[in-house]
Every structure is written in structure tokens, then in C-alpha cells.
Amino acid sequence: MSFLASMGGLIFGFDVGQISGFLAMNNFKQRFGEYNAITGLYYFSNVRAGLIVGLLAIGNLFGALIAAPIANRFGRRGSISAWCIVSVVGVAIQISSNDGWYQIVVGRFIGGLGIGALSILVPLYVSESAPTHFRGTAVSFFQLLITVGILVANIINFGTERIQSSASWRITMGTSFLWPLVLGIGMIFMPESPKYMFRQNRKAEAREVMCKYLGVSQNHSTVAKESREMEQKLNEEEAGGDRPWYEIFTGPRMAYRTLLGIALMSFQQLTGANFFFYYGTVIFGATGMDNPFVIQIILGTVNVVCTLPGLWMIAKFGRRPCLILGAAWMCMCFLVFASVGHFALDQQDPERSPKAGAAMIVFACLFIAAFASTWGPMVWGVTADLYPARYRAVCMSLAIASNWSWVFMIAFFTPFITSAIDYRYGYLFAGCCAAAAATVYFFVIEPKGRTMEEVDNMYVARVKPWQSSCWTAPVTDDAARAGSETTANNSEVVAGDSAAANKLETPEPEVNTMTAGGNGEEEWESQAQYV
């Protein structure tokens, strides 16, 4: 389930990898670039390069904003398949272009609508479907498939860039048809998100899907616990009646969480990773490398390989320590990269300073390693865990829209900024990495090993983020009684479920959080305990 749904990440990653190579291909320059009569060469101006690269992100932005209400109305699964069709249409417009760069831009915008929508719907679908103990890793598969997409595009570009015809870029672009087709058709055979079905009063179907993913019977303790929590949250929302959209800022601790999600997704781009992925071929070509396409493959390989231990680190150490240490490491890498590029590299004749160029490549790889194992995969999961079910789709839309906003700004303005201040641009990213580490330390609660409903209660209770990993929920008489009933029911689980049941942790008793009409924050603050 996680791997198939996360194909949406591969669609985005493949586009990031291919456009970086296209900008350096001769045939692509001749068809869509500008001619320099003095040098006799074709090139891309800063404006044209920024628009070709960045208009995808504008489409991503609008796609992310409009995907949430559509998914709330028609469901997560069907929406994913529909947006895959939009992505295919965008690719068709681009690949049919002969010499009109504006057609490439329009195609990338339309394709971006589909990719932007998938960037919210895929993490949303996976987070609402995956078991609690596997949720963080499952959501992070989205980032893993992004890295795989980048690497696959880099490899295909490397194999085609010597072709002196439109096949040099059309072969890579044509491959873009494959990924949305696999995802769109595959999702037809997947079940709907359990949490979405539960909110649509399809509770029996929701429990069946939960049992399928957990590999247990319907009377297992984990199924009973999560069903009670979803029922309780749904009852609270229904008791409150219909609420206006601005409750994403006025609901219990919602302004805090909405802005935190926007900040986290913004910082994922402001770490500077796409500085390398979008313009890596151009950047390393300027350092004197004979074939910058090879360097892109190296970076792409590091990106994929280092994402794999990141999936393990999420389950082993949690999100907070990994994000903080990852941001600190990336800050150090950019400080060195920027300093060497500005002070040691001979920018007029890079071949005269080969050691400086080699050092920049090494620290670029070290940066990618840190990003791929921490901020790349983990932020998607942390953002998905921030919000209660009532607001999750809308809040994730805003958070991911902020991500795409920064994708566009970095893509469009990078040529102008590097022309003005060269590699000192890296100091800006280093500062953003330091700010990202501070934001996680002071504001993000550790969600490791907790259900989404428990994380919601912790934010409402104003649990201090740096103490969140050792926080224990208060136990009430009703919760204790419910826990006893669950234990009794669980003793009746058939022998065939025993092996699967042993893999799951026995859940904590249910927490009586906010009662309808009451002040949930006051109740929680009066009962919050720390171990």
C-alpha cells in the first residue's frame, strides 16, 4: 500500500531530475533557448530558465490548495487516480512541443497541478491507512520514491544527452507517462482510507481495512482502541456542529499547529536541497567537471542510499532528534560549500582550482546524505501527524502549498542570485538550516509510537516539545474500565492471529480527552503528567 501510493513521490522526483539535465542538453537549448550572436551558442536567460523550471511549482501550489476539498468530497483513493490523469495531460503537452518554450511552460504548469495534488493526497492517504507503529516509516516512503525518481531521471539523461536530436530529452520525458499510469490504475484496486470511511459512517468497512493492514481479527485490542479514539473524536466534532474554515486558526491550538506545519514544509525547501537538484548540472559544470551529468548521478545515488537508513532512524530514534541533528549537519555543509566556492574556487577558470571543485562536490554529497536521511523523508510524516482529522486535509494543503511556493521561488530566483553573489548563496541556506533546527526543538512534539489522536491531545494539552518523548497520558476511570474490557475481548483472539498480534504493542488505555462543549485545553492541562 505504502509503496504504490508513494509512486506520487516518484512522479515529482522524476520531473526534478529530468529538468536539471534538459537545461544542459544542446538540442533542448536550440529549440527552447536563446541565441547569442557573439558566441554562436544557444543559452537560457535567467528569466526563461526560471520560468521553465519554476512554473511546475506554481502548478504544484494550486494543485495542493484545491486537492483537499475535492478529496474530502470524493475520497482519497479516487482523487489520487483523477489527479494522475492531469499529470499525464501535462506531460503530453510538453512532449509535443517543437520550438515553443511557452508550450513547455504551460505543460509544466498543468502537470504541476497533478503533482501538487498528489503531494498532499499521498501522505494523507498513507497516514490515515498505515498502522500506528509503521505510520512514520510508511509516510516517508513518499520521500524515498522522490529520491528514486530523481536518480532514474539522472541515469536516463546521462544515457541520452549525447544524442543530437530531440530524442535526447523526449526519451526521458516520455518515460514520465509511466509513473502516473501505474499509480492511477493501481489505486483503483486499493481500499479507501479507514479514517475517511469512518467519517463517512462506513465504520464496518473501516474496521475491515484496519484488520487487513494489521493482520489481525476485528476484536484485537489495537483495532478496538483506534476505533474508540476515532469514534470519540468524531462525536466531539459532530457535537460542535458545522464550523467555519477559519477554525484552522481558532480551534484548540490550531493556529500554533497550522503555522508550525507551514514553517516545517517551508524549511524543507529552505534547507537548499533543490539548489542542487534543479541546477546541479549547471553548478558542477561551473566547477570544471568534465561531465556534470555524472555528478548528478552521484548525488542522486547518495540521495537514494541515505534515505533508506532514514526510514530506520524514524522508527528507532523518533523525529525530533533526527531533524535537529540533520539540520545542524546541513548547516555545516553549506557553510563549507559556500566558503570554498567563493574564496577558493577560481570562478574564471575552475580547472585551475581542481581541489576546490572536488571539495565542493564532497560537501554537496555530505549535505545530500543528511537531507535524505532526515528532512527529506521525516517532515512529510511530522506534518501529517500535526492536525486532528477534522482539519487535516485543509491544513496539509496550506503546509504543502507553502512548500511549493518556496520551490518556485528557489527555482526562479536562483539564477539571478547566483549571478549576483555566486556561491555565497549557500550562507542563506545555512542560516535557514539553523533556524529549522531551533524550530523543531522548541515547537515540534515527538509523535513516535503514538496514534494521531494521542498526538492531537498532546498539542491541546500544551505538552512541552522537549519533554514530549516521555509524556504519559492521564488515566481516567472510564478509560481503565475500557482497557479492561479490551483485554478481556483480546483473550478471545483466535490462534491464527497470535503471530501477528505479538508484533503489535499492547495499547495504553483510552484517554478521555475533550468532552463535547467543554474546555478541552483546561481539562488536559489539569491532568497532564510526566514520567
ABEGO torsion letter per residue (X at the ends): XAAAAAAAAAAAAAAAAAAAAAAABAAAAAAABBBBAAAGBBBBBAAAAAAAAAAAAAAAAAAAAAAAAAAAAAEAAAAAAAAAAAAAAAAAAAAABAABAAAAAAAAAAAAAAAAAAAAAAAAAAAAABBAAAAAAAAAAAAAAAAAAAAAAAAAAAAAAABABAAAAAAAAAAAAAAAAAAAAAAAABBBBAAAAAAAGBAAAAAAAAAAAAGBBAABAAAAAAAAAAAAAAAAAAAAEBBBAAAAAABBGAAAAAAAAAAAAAAAAAAGAAAAAAAAAAAAAAAGBABAAAAAAAAAAAAAAAAAAAAAAAAAAEAAAAAAAAAAAAAAAAAAAAAAAAAABBAABAAABAAAAAAAAAAAAAAAAAAAABAAAAAAAAAAAABBAAAAAAAAAAAAAAAAAAAAAAAAAAAAAAAAAEAAAAAAAAAAAAAAAAAAAAABBBABGBBAAAAAAAAAAGBBAAAAAABBBBBBAAAAAAAAAAAAAAAABBAAAAAAAAABBBBBBBBBBBBBGBBAAAAAAAABBBX
